[in-house]
Amino acid sequence: AVTRVAIDQGAKVYGSKNGYYGLLHNELIPLELRNVGGVMQHGGTFLGSARAPEFKTVEGRQMALQHLRALGIEGLVVIGGNGSQTGASALNDMGLPVIGVASTIDNDLIGSDITIGVDTALNIALEAIDRLKVTASSHRRAFLVEVMGRDCGYLALNAAIAGGAEGAVIPEIETTPEEVVADLQQSYERGKTNGIIVVAEGAKHGWQELLAYCNSQPEIGFELRGVTLGHVQRGGTPTAYDRLLATRLGANAAERLIAGEHGCVVGMIRGRETATPYSEVVGRTKGVDPK
Ligand code: F6P
């Protein structure tokens, strides 16, 4: 969407291979309309992505700016979550107009009610939970299912609600191992054939600790197993919701940048493409509303 809108408005577009790594190592490739055809139905990124610690230094960012200026690049769109937008803000402060697009499965970025990738990751977690329930019911077992999300419980909470789980263990609210045992035991005593507890990777008591504790409490009834979904959640075909969200945010970011706006992240707030200044985004994260 960024490429298409920018070309439509008369701009020339380059893509940076592997994110900031490509800016540091001058791996910038021209993008024409045909380069961005047929990417909609694929997860991940056709440009690649990498952790680039050198970009955190002023020298690294100066090098990136040199490469961009050598190509006559006048503005940058950065698609990513907190780490990416922190780097983007620093580059913007060094004089290059930068605009962000809110994209992370963690949904912990300020400036968007929901970020690109969350819906797909959530649906993948749900599919896994539905499958786990089949085997859990056959053996009258309970599963502790760990999902990603860094320090945000959004994926875990929503997967638990939509997956009909017994409970969610999230970073925003402390749940004790005793509470997990009580939830599962009550379900067992009510005659349920399976139990699911979704555990966020950032929760104070992780799934392995909870599993060890639950296994030491025979009154729980269920036989226990634990599973980590991990990077499985970052693959798969993007949902319709994510394709539309990415299209709308990408198009809006390109329009704004070309119109001269920068120093902000474009996200979806109450159904509208909205720009939030980097000063309100960087250095903070969003958790789930405990209500
Ligand atoms: O920020 C996205 C995310 O998938 C987090 O949910 C997770 O904690 C982290 O990235 C994993 O990072 P890596 O792929 O480097 O192991």
Residues whose N, C-alpha, C, O or C-beta is under 5 A from the ligand:
A	BS01	F6P	D106 M148 G149 R150
